[in-house]
Amino acid sequence: MNSQQNIAVLCTTYQCQQGNAHKTALRWVDADFTCADYTFAALEQQSNRYANVLKNLGYGKGDRIFLYLPPMPEVYFSFLAILKRQAVAGLLFSNFGRSAVFDRLSDAGAKVLITKQSLLRRMRDVIDGLPALEMILLVDADQDEDESVRSLPILLAQASDEYETPPTAPDTPSVLHYTSGSTGKPKGVLHVHGGISHQQQTVKEVLQLESDDLFWCTADHGWVTGTTYGITAPWSLGHSLVQFGGLFNAEHWFRLVEEQKITVWYTAPTALRMLMREEDKIKGKFDLSALKRMYSVGEPLNPEIIHWVKRTLDKDIYDTWFQTETGAHMIVNRPGLPVKPGSMGKPVSGIQAAIFVDGERSQTPGTIGSLCLKKGWPSMFVSYLNMPEAYAAKFKGDFYESGDLAKVDADGYYWFVGRGDDVMNPSGHLVGPFEVESALLELPEIIDAAVIGAPDPLLYEKVVAFITLKPGLAWDRKLEIKCRIHISNRLSPIAVPSEYHLRESLPKNRSGKIMRRVLKADYLGEDLGDISTLEV
């Protein structure tokens, strides 16, 4: 590791010093498939210009600067510039509405917002309620609106492309992410520059990228995956990335993999299920010979998807588990480790995982309990912004409590059971939603599924299933019986849903996680809570 701990310097300046100046860092592919390549030297110059803009405006160390932009090259230049200034980078999804943006900017005390004119119009009437917000920089404005709403292109034209980043200590705050809201109100998760060391380790150990690889991570920059593995970790090691400006489309995605000769592909089970749904459009039509392997993140990888990828694409796919709070991979499958379909895999080097039951560490294989990690890894978050009590509550002694329930088998493989508040308890037996959903997805008629636990006067909790059928199919008694028999045989009679509800789609956040709390609240007629990260 270079003595300079600044993440952006490691991604740009250091790469140029190491001989990668003319190597492609970013291949930007627009929705119409036109391409633009940016070398590491270009990243250095562009991020320096952006950093000088911030410097000239008086913003720097400790200031919270937010990006409210769709995927576009300006995201990467400005993100790196914020880090070079030792400010804190906050990233927002471009589909956030004004309330979601307002809540996060207000909670963070953001001083600067970098956005587009169209997105600024969404939140015009709430800006006055953000007294800390001093400056709005518009990436697509050709003139200043006033002293506080400025044209970024004009400012960039006046800025130097030379900038020297001050020495950055590893405990310097870097990135502020907000939790997904899949289990409650989003919280600001703060990370530090020193976390890059663990991110780099996992690229080497898990993704195993080589110098000539072309890597595509489909995660939006608004999620930790999109920043950690879609920007910082690969670039800090000199790897080339592809980013796509188009929306999801099965044929477009496979065309991208084929034309760009992508070698390593990182995506989510939700996307893979959508690809499975359109198998007829893609099977045998694309040359994927350059693709070495795939990875998945965001929710557990159902065994059926693993089998489908192998059967249809003739590729191996590896599940990875980590959280916004952990900052990088914790428990994963990876090349060299035999895969047990449906398992999370094993902890990466330096990570000690454990299962706790009633506050005590379990030594019995197969016991379901709280998945905990021994604290102290470099990429561990350092606080929940403005919520010290919530942060303290995440730790029990030397261990971080993930909030997930899991079990570990005799071979040391971890198996995800569900979020702590998602696990169902029919007749005194713990049933995880993931295993029931996986069983439902094994049936060819079902393309998506989610289950929740609901109060029941006899069983204490009953299992309720929400399913999406393949186009053209109808739900009937025959199919319901088929589901019941299959789950009873596959899992146990206790796991069989008492009710089935047909849905055209299931509520998920932008990282692909099923928002079961939204389904449960809707089912029970309760307030849906924060749905700002709901995929629409």
C-alpha positions as CSV (number, residue, x, y, z in Angstrom):
1,M,0.0,0.0,0.0
2,N,1.3,3.4,-0.9
3,S,1.9,5.7,2.1
4,Q,-0.8,8.0,0.8
5,Q,-4.1,6.6,2.1
6,N,-6.4,8.8,0.0
7,I,-8.7,6.6,-2.0
8,A,-8.9,8.9,-5.0
9,V,-5.2,9.3,-5.2
10,L,-4.7,5.6,-5.3
11,C,-7.2,5.4,-8.1
12,T,-5.6,8.1,-10.2
13,T,-2.3,9.7,-9.3
14,Y,-0.8,6.5,-8.0
15,Q,-1.9,4.6,-11.1
16,C,-0.2,7.2,-13.4
17,Q,3.0,6.9,-11.3
18,Q,2.9,3.1,-11.7
19,G,2.8,3.2,-15.5
20,N,-1.0,2.9,-16.0
21,A,-1.5,6.5,-17.3
22,H,-2.5,5.4,-20.8
23,K,-4.4,2.3,-19.7
24,T,-8.2,2.5,-20.1
25,A,-9.8,3.0,-16.6
26,L,-13.4,3.6,-17.7
27,R,-15.1,2.5,-20.8
28,W,-18.4,4.4,-20.8
29,V,-21.1,2.8,-23.1
30,D,-24.1,5.0,-23.6
31,A,-27.6,3.8,-24.1
32,D,-27.2,3.9,-27.9
33,F,-23.9,1.9,-27.5
34,T,-21.6,4.7,-28.4
35,C,-18.4,4.4,-26.4
36,A,-16.0,6.8,-24.7
37,D,-12.8,5.6,-23.1
38,Y,-11.1,7.4,-20.2
39,T,-7.6,6.5,-19.3
40,F,-6.2,6.8,-15.8
41,A,-4.4,10.0,-16.9
42,A,-7.8,11.4,-18.0
43,L,-9.3,10.4,-14.6
44,E,-6.5,12.2,-12.9
45,Q,-6.9,15.4,-15.0
46,Q,-10.7,15.5,-14.8
47,S,-10.9,14.8,-11.0
48,N,-8.2,17.4,-10.5
49,R,-10.3,20.0,-12.3
50,Y,-13.4,19.1,-10.2
51,A,-11.2,19.2,-7.0
52,N,-10.0,22.7,-7.9
53,V,-13.6,23.8,-8.5
54,L,-14.4,22.7,-5.0
55,K,-11.3,24.3,-3.6
56,N,-11.9,27.6,-5.3
57,L,-15.4,27.7,-3.9
58,G,-14.1,27.0,-0.4
59,Y,-15.2,23.4,0.2
60,G,-12.9,20.8,1.6
61,K,-12.1,18.6,4.5
62,G,-15.1,17.3,6.4
63,D,-17.7,19.0,4.3
64,R,-20.5,16.7,3.1
65,I,-20.9,17.0,-0.7
66,F,-23.7,15.0,-2.4
67,L,-24.1,13.6,-5.9
68,Y,-27.7,13.4,-7.2
69,L,-27.1,12.2,-10.7
70,P,-27.9,9.3,-13.0
71,P,-25.0,7.1,-14.1
72,M,-22.8,9.2,-16.2
73,P,-19.0,10.0,-16.4
74,E,-19.5,13.1,-14.3
75,V,-20.3,10.9,-11.4
76,Y,-16.9,9.4,-11.3
77,F,-14.9,12.6,-11.8
78,S,-16.8,14.5,-9.1
79,F,-16.8,11.5,-6.7
80,L,-13.0,11.2,-6.9
81,A,-12.7,15.0,-6.6
82,I,-14.7,15.1,-3.4
83,L,-12.3,12.4,-1.9
84,K,-9.2,14.3,-3.1
85,R,-10.5,17.4,-1.2
86,Q,-10.9,15.1,1.9
87,A,-14.6,16.0,1.9
88,V,-17.3,13.3,2.5
89,A,-19.0,12.0,-0.6
90,G,-22.7,11.2,-0.3
91,L,-24.4,9.4,-3.2
92,L,-28.0,9.5,-4.1
93,F,-30.1,7.5,-6.7
94,S,-31.4,9.7,-9.5
95,N,-34.9,8.2,-9.1
96,F,-35.2,9.5,-5.6
97,G,-38.1,11.8,-5.1
98,R,-37.8,15.1,-3.3
99,S,-38.6,13.8,0.2
100,A,-35.9,11.1,0.0
101,V,-33.4,13.6,-1.2
102,F,-34.4,16.2,1.4
103,D,-34.3,13.7,4.3
104,R,-30.7,12.7,3.4
105,L,-29.4,16.1,2.7
106,S,-30.9,17.4,5.9
107,D,-29.7,14.6,8.0
108,A,-26.1,14.9,6.6
109,G,-26.0,18.7,6.8
110,A,-24.9,18.7,3.1
111,K,-23.2,21.9,2.0
112,V,-22.9,21.1,-1.7
113,L,-25.2,19.3,-4.1
114,I,-24.0,18.3,-7.6
115,T,-26.9,17.5,-9.9
116,K,-28.7,18.1,-13.2
117,Q,-31.3,20.8,-14.0
118,S,-34.1,18.2,-14.4
119,L,-33.4,16.7,-11.0
120,L,-33.1,20.1,-9.3
121,R,-36.6,20.9,-10.5
122,R,-38.0,18.0,-8.4
123,M,-36.8,19.6,-5.2
124,R,-37.2,23.3,-5.8
125,D,-39.9,23.7,-3.2
126,V,-37.9,22.0,-0.4
127,I,-34.5,23.7,-0.9
128,D,-35.4,26.5,1.6
129,G,-35.7,23.9,4.3
130,L,-32.0,23.0,3.9
131,P,-30.2,25.8,5.6
132,A,-26.8,24.0,5.5
133,L,-27.0,23.7,1.7
134,E,-24.9,26.5,0.4
135,M,-24.1,25.6,-3.2
136,I,-25.7,23.7,-6.1
137,L,-23.6,22.7,-9.0
138,L,-25.3,21.8,-12.3
139,V,-23.5,19.5,-14.6
140,D,-25.6,20.5,-17.6
141,A,-26.1,24.2,-17.2
142,D,-24.4,26.6,-19.6
143,Q,-24.8,29.6,-17.3
144,D,-25.1,30.4,-13.6
145,E,-28.6,30.7,-12.2
146,D,-27.5,32.8,-9.3
147,E,-24.6,32.9,-6.7
148,S,-25.7,29.6,-5.1
149,V,-26.8,27.7,-8.3
150,R,-23.8,27.5,-10.5
151,S,-22.8,26.1,-13.9
152,L,-20.3,23.4,-13.3
153,P,-19.0,23.4,-17.0
154,I,-18.2,27.1,-16.6
155,L,-16.3,26.6,-13.4
156,L,-14.4,23.6,-14.8
157,A,-13.3,25.6,-17.8
158,Q,-11.6,28.0,-15.4
159,A,-10.0,25.3,-13.3
160,S,-6.5,23.8,-13.5
161,D,-6.0,20.1,-14.1
162,E,-3.2,20.0,-11.6
163,Y,-4.0,19.4,-8.0
164,E,-2.0,18.0,-5.1
165,T,-4.0,16.1,-2.5
166,P,-2.8,16.6,1.1
167,P,-1.6,13.6,3.0
168,T,-4.7,11.7,4.1
169,A,-4.8,9.6,7.2
170,P,-6.6,6.2,7.1
171,D,-9.3,7.4,9.6
172,T,-10.3,10.4,7.5
173,P,-14.0,10.1,6.6
174,S,-14.6,9.3,3.0
175,V,-18.0,8.0,1.9
176,L,-21.5,8.3,3.4
177,H,-24.1,5.8,2.3
178,Y,-27.6,5.4,3.5
179,T,-29.0,2.0,4.4
180,S,-31.4,0.4,2.0
181,G,-34.5,0.7,4.1
182,S,-35.2,-3.0,3.6
183,T,-35.8,-3.4,7.4
184,G,-36.6,0.1,8.5
185,K,-35.6,3.9,8.3
186,P,-32.4,4.5,6.4
187,K,-29.4,5.5,8.5
188,G,-26.3,7.3,7.3
189,V,-23.3,4.9,7.3
190,L,-20.0,6.6,7.4
191,H,-16.8,5.0,6.1
192,V,-13.1,6.1,6.0
193,H,-10.3,6.1,3.5
194,G,-8.4,3.3,5.3
195,G,-11.1,0.9,4.2
196,I,-9.5,0.7,0.8
197,S,-7.1,-1.9,2.0
198,H,-9.8,-4.5,2.7
199,Q,-11.5,-3.6,-0.6
200,Q,-8.3,-4.3,-2.5
201,Q,-7.7,-7.5,-0.7
202,T,-11.2,-8.8,-1.7
203,V,-10.7,-7.8,-5.3
204,K,-7.6,-10.0,-5.3
205,E,-9.1,-12.9,-3.2
206,V,-12.6,-12.9,-4.5
207,L,-13.0,-11.2,-7.9
208,Q,-9.4,-12.3,-8.8
209,L,-9.1,-9.7,-11.5
210,E,-6.1,-9.9,-13.8
211,S,-4.3,-7.0,-15.6
212,D,-6.1,-7.6,-18.9
213,D,-9.6,-8.1,-17.5
214,L,-12.5,-5.9,-18.3
215,F,-14.9,-5.8,-15.4
216,W,-18.6,-4.8,-15.3
217,C,-20.4,-4.2,-12.0
218,T,-24.0,-3.4,-12.7
219,A,-24.7,-1.9,-9.3
220,D,-25.7,1.8,-9.2
221,H,-23.3,4.2,-7.6
222,G,-25.9,4.9,-4.9
223,W,-25.2,1.5,-3.3
224,V,-22.1,0.4,-1.5
225,T,-21.4,-2.2,-4.2
226,G,-21.5,0.4,-6.9
227,T,-18.8,2.5,-5.2
228,T,-16.7,-0.2,-3.6
229,Y,-16.6,-2.6,-6.6
230,G,-17.9,-0.3,-9.3
231,I,-15.3,2.4,-8.7
232,T,-12.7,2.4,-5.9
233,A,-11.5,-1.1,-5.4
234,P,-10.8,-2.0,-9.0
235,W,-9.3,1.4,-10.0
236,S,-7.0,1.5,-6.9
237,L,-5.5,-1.7,-8.4
238,G,-5.3,-0.4,-11.9
239,H,-8.1,-2.5,-13.4
240,S,-10.4,-1.5,-16.3
241,L,-14.1,-1.0,-15.9
242,V,-17.1,-0.9,-18.1
243,Q,-20.2,1.2,-17.2
244,F,-23.5,1.2,-19.1
245,G,-25.8,4.2,-19.4
246,G,-28.8,2.2,-20.6
247,L,-31.7,0.7,-18.7
248,F,-32.1,-3.0,-18.1
249,N,-32.8,-5.0,-21.2
250,A,-31.8,-8.6,-21.6
251,E,-30.7,-8.3,-25.2
252,H,-28.8,-5.0,-24.5
253,W,-27.0,-6.5,-21.5
254,F,-25.9,-9.5,-23.4
255,R,-24.9,-7.4,-26.4
256,L,-22.8,-5.3,-24.1
257,V,-21.0,-8.4,-22.7
258,E,-20.4,-9.7,-26.2
259,E,-19.3,-6.5,-27.9
260,Q,-17.1,-5.2,-25.2
261,K,-15.7,-8.7,-24.4
262,I,-16.4,-8.3,-20.7
263,T,-14.4,-11.0,-18.8
264,V,-15.8,-10.7,-15.2
265,W,-19.5,-9.7,-14.5
266,Y,-20.9,-8.7,-11.1
267,T,-24.7,-8.4,-10.9
268,A,-27.7,-9.3,-8.7
269,P,-30.1,-12.2,-8.4
270,T,-33.0,-9.9,-9.4
271,A,-31.4,-9.1,-12.7
272,L,-30.6,-12.8,-13.3
273,R,-34.2,-13.8,-12.7
274,M,-35.2,-11.2,-15.2
275,L,-32.7,-12.7,-17.6
276,M,-34.1,-16.1,-16.9
277,R,-37.5,-14.8,-17.7
278,E,-36.4,-13.8,-21.2
279,E,-34.3,-16.8,-21.9
280,D,-35.8,-17.3,-25.4
281,K,-34.5,-13.9,-26.4
282,I,-30.9,-14.6,-25.5
283,K,-30.2,-18.3,-25.5
284,G,-27.6,-19.1,-28.1
285,K,-27.7,-15.6,-29.7
286,F,-24.7,-14.1,-28.1
287,D,-21.0,-15.0,-28.1
288,L,-20.0,-14.9,-24.4
289,S,-16.7,-16.7,-24.9
290,A,-14.7,-13.8,-23.4
291,L,-16.7,-14.0,-20.2
292,K,-14.8,-16.0,-17.6
293,R,-17.2,-16.0,-14.6
294,M,-19.9,-14.1,-12.8
295,Y,-20.6,-12.9,-9.3
296,S,-23.8,-12.0,-7.5
297,V,-24.7,-9.6,-4.7
298,G,-27.6,-7.9,-3.0
299,E,-29.7,-10.9,-1.9
300,P,-29.0,-14.6,-1.5
301,L,-28.3,-16.4,-4.8
302,N,-31.0,-19.1,-5.2
303,P,-29.6,-22.5,-6.3
304,E,-31.8,-22.5,-9.3
305,I,-30.1,-19.4,-10.6
306,I,-26.7,-21.1,-10.2
307,H,-27.9,-24.0,-12.2
308,W,-29.5,-21.8,-14.8
309,V,-26.3,-19.8,-15.4
310,K,-24.3,-23.0,-15.7
311,R,-26.9,-24.7,-18.0
312,T,-27.7,-21.7,-20.2
313,L,-24.5,-19.6,-20.2
314,D,-22.0,-22.3,-19.3
315,K,-20.4,-20.0,-16.7
316,D,-19.8,-20.3,-13.0
317,I,-21.4,-17.7,-10.7
318,Y,-20.3,-16.9,-7.1
319,D,-22.5,-15.5,-4.4
320,T,-21.1,-12.7,-2.2
321,W,-22.4,-11.3,1.1
322,F,-21.6,-8.0,2.7
323,Q,-23.5,-5.0,3.9
324,T,-23.4,-1.2,3.7
325,E,-21.9,-1.2,7.1
326,T,-19.1,-3.7,6.3
327,G,-17.9,-1.8,3.3
328,A,-16.5,-4.8,1.4
329,H,-16.9,-8.6,1.1
330,M,-17.2,-10.6,4.3
331,I,-18.5,-14.1,3.5
332,V,-18.3,-15.2,-0.1
333,N,-18.0,-18.0,-2.7
334,R,-15.0,-17.6,-5.0
335,P,-12.9,-19.5,-7.4
336,G,-10.8,-22.2,-5.7
337,L,-13.5,-22.8,-3.1
338,P,-16.0,-25.6,-4.0
339,V,-19.5,-24.1,-4.2
340,K,-22.4,-25.5,-2.2
341,P,-25.4,-24.1,-4.1
342,G,-27.5,-21.9,-1.8
343,S,-24.7,-21.3,0.7
344,M,-23.0,-17.9,1.4
345,G,-19.6,-19.6,1.2
346,K,-16.8,-18.9,3.7
347,P,-15.4,-15.7,5.3
348,V,-12.6,-14.0,3.4
349,S,-9.1,-13.8,4.9
350,G,-9.0,-11.7,8.1
351,I,-12.7,-12.0,8.8
352,Q,-13.9,-14.0,11.8
353,A,-17.6,-14.9,11.6
354,A,-19.7,-16.5,14.3
355,I,-23.3,-17.5,15.1
356,F,-24.7,-16.2,18.4
357,V,-27.8,-17.5,20.1
358,D,-29.2,-15.7,23.1
359,G,-26.0,-13.7,23.4
360,E,-23.7,-16.8,23.5
361,R,-21.5,-18.0,20.6
362,S,-22.8,-21.3,19.3
363,Q,-20.4,-24.1,18.6
364,T,-23.0,-26.5,17.1
365,P,-23.2,-26.8,13.3
366,G,-26.6,-26.2,11.9
367,T,-27.8,-23.9,14.7
368,I,-29.7,-20.9,13.5
369,G,-28.6,-17.6,15.1
370,S,-27.4,-14.1,14.7
371,L,-24.6,-13.7,12.2
372,C,-21.8,-11.7,13.8
373,L,-18.4,-10.5,12.7
374,K,-15.4,-9.8,15.0
375,K,-15.0,-6.1,14.7
376,G,-11.9,-4.2,13.6
377,W,-11.6,-5.0,9.8
378,P,-10.4,-2.0,7.8
379,S,-13.6,-1.3,5.9
380,M,-15.9,-1.4,8.9
381,F,-18.1,1.6,9.2
382,V,-17.2,4.1,11.9
383,S,-20.6,5.6,12.8
384,Y,-24.3,5.9,12.0
385,L,-24.5,9.7,11.4
386,N,-26.2,11.5,14.2
387,M,-27.2,8.2,15.8
388,P,-24.6,7.1,18.3
389,E,-26.9,4.9,20.3
390,A,-27.9,3.0,17.1
391,Y,-24.3,2.5,16.3
392,A,-23.4,1.3,19.8
393,A,-26.3,-1.2,19.6
394,K,-24.8,-2.9,16.6
395,F,-21.9,-4.3,18.7
396,K,-22.0,-6.9,21.4
397,G,-18.5,-7.0,23.0
398,D,-16.0,-7.7,20.2
399,F,-18.6,-8.6,17.6
400,Y,-20.7,-6.6,15.2
401,E,-24.2,-7.9,14.8
402,S,-25.2,-8.0,11.2
403,G,-29.0,-8.3,11.8
404,D,-29.1,-11.4,9.6
405,L,-29.8,-14.9,10.8
406,A,-27.7,-17.7,9.5
407,K,-26.2,-21.1,10.3
408,V,-22.8,-22.7,9.7
409,D,-22.3,-26.3,8.6
410,A,-19.7,-28.8,9.7
411,D,-17.5,-27.7,6.7
412,G,-17.5,-24.1,7.7
413,Y,-19.9,-22.9,5.0
414,Y,-22.4,-20.3,6.1
415,W,-26.0,-20.4,5.1
416,F,-28.3,-17.4,5.0
417,V,-31.6,-17.8,6.7
418,G,-33.1,-14.3,6.6
419,R,-33.1,-10.9,8.2
420,G,-33.6,-11.1,11.9
421,D,-37.1,-9.6,11.6
422,D,-38.0,-11.5,8.5
423,V,-37.7,-15.0,10.0
424,M,-41.0,-16.7,10.6
425,N,-42.0,-18.8,13.5
426,P,-44.9,-21.1,12.6
427,S,-45.7,-23.6,15.4
428,G,-42.5,-22.8,17.3
429,H,-40.3,-23.6,14.3
430,L,-38.0,-21.0,12.7
431,V,-38.5,-20.8,8.9
432,G,-36.4,-18.5,6.8
433,P,-38.0,-16.7,3.9
434,F,-35.1,-17.4,1.6
435,E,-35.4,-21.1,1.7
436,V,-39.1,-21.0,0.9
437,E,-38.6,-18.5,-1.9
438,S,-35.9,-20.7,-3.4
439,A,-38.2,-23.7,-3.3
440,L,-41.0,-21.8,-5.0
441,L,-38.5,-20.6,-7.7
442,E,-37.6,-24.1,-8.5
443,L,-41.1,-24.5,-10.0
444,P,-41.1,-23.5,-13.7
445,E,-44.4,-21.6,-13.5
446,I,-43.0,-19.1,-10.9
447,I,-40.5,-16.4,-11.9
448,D,-40.4,-14.4,-8.6
449,A,-41.4,-15.0,-5.1
450,A,-41.4,-13.5,-1.6
451,V,-42.7,-14.8,1.7
452,I,-43.5,-13.2,5.0
453,G,-44.7,-14.2,8.4
454,A,-48.1,-13.0,9.5
455,P,-49.9,-13.4,12.9
456,D,-52.0,-16.5,13.2
457,P,-54.2,-17.4,16.2
458,L,-53.4,-21.1,15.9
459,L,-49.9,-21.3,14.5
460,Y,-48.6,-18.0,16.1
461,E,-47.3,-17.1,12.7
462,K,-48.3,-18.3,9.3
463,V,-46.3,-18.3,6.1
464,V,-47.7,-16.0,3.4
465,A,-46.4,-16.2,-0.2
466,F,-46.4,-13.5,-2.9
467,I,-45.6,-14.8,-6.3
468,T,-45.2,-13.7,-9.9
469,L,-46.1,-16.2,-12.6
470,K,-44.7,-16.6,-16.1
471,P,-46.6,-14.5,-18.7
472,G,-49.8,-16.3,-19.9
473,L,-50.2,-18.5,-16.8
474,A,-53.0,-18.4,-14.4
475,W,-53.1,-19.3,-10.7
476,D,-55.5,-22.2,-9.9
477,R,-56.1,-24.9,-7.4
478,K,-53.9,-27.4,-9.3
479,L,-50.9,-25.1,-9.2
480,E,-51.5,-24.3,-5.5
481,I,-51.4,-28.0,-4.7
482,K,-48.3,-28.4,-6.7
483,C,-46.6,-25.6,-4.7
484,R,-47.7,-27.1,-1.4
485,I,-46.5,-30.6,-2.2
486,H,-43.2,-29.3,-3.6
487,I,-42.4,-27.2,-0.5
488,S,-43.5,-29.9,1.9
489,N,-41.2,-32.4,0.1
490,R,-38.4,-29.9,-0.4
491,L,-38.4,-28.3,3.1
492,S,-41.1,-29.5,5.5
493,P,-44.8,-29.2,6.0
494,I,-44.1,-26.4,8.5
495,A,-42.7,-24.2,5.7
496,V,-45.7,-24.6,3.4
497,P,-47.4,-21.2,2.9
498,S,-50.9,-20.9,4.2
499,E,-51.8,-18.3,1.6
500,Y,-50.7,-17.4,-1.9
501,H,-51.1,-13.9,-3.4
502,L,-50.5,-13.3,-7.1
503,R,-48.5,-10.1,-7.9
504,E,-47.4,-8.6,-11.2
505,S,-44.1,-7.6,-9.5
506,L,-42.6,-7.6,-6.0
507,P,-41.3,-4.5,-4.1
508,K,-37.5,-4.3,-4.2
509,N,-35.0,-1.6,-3.6
510,R,-32.4,-0.5,-6.1
511,S,-29.9,-3.2,-5.0
512,G,-32.4,-5.9,-5.7
513,K,-33.4,-6.8,-2.1
514,I,-37.0,-7.8,-1.6
515,M,-38.6,-5.3,0.7
516,R,-40.5,-7.9,2.8
517,R,-41.4,-5.3,5.4
518,V,-43.4,-3.4,2.7
519,L,-45.2,-6.6,1.7
520,K,-45.9,-7.3,5.4
521,A,-47.1,-3.8,6.1
522,D,-49.4,-3.8,3.1
523,Y,-50.7,-7.2,4.0
524,L,-51.5,-6.1,7.5
525,G,-52.9,-2.8,6.5
526,E,-50.1,-0.8,8.2
527,D,-48.1,2.2,7.3
528,L,-45.5,1.2,4.6
529,G,-42.8,3.4,6.3
530,D,-39.9,4.7,4.3
531,I,-40.2,3.5,0.6
532,S,-37.7,6.0,-0.8
533,T,-35.4,3.3,-2.1
534,L,-38.2,1.2,-3.7
535,E,-37.4,0.3,-7.3
536,V,-40.0,1.8,-9.6
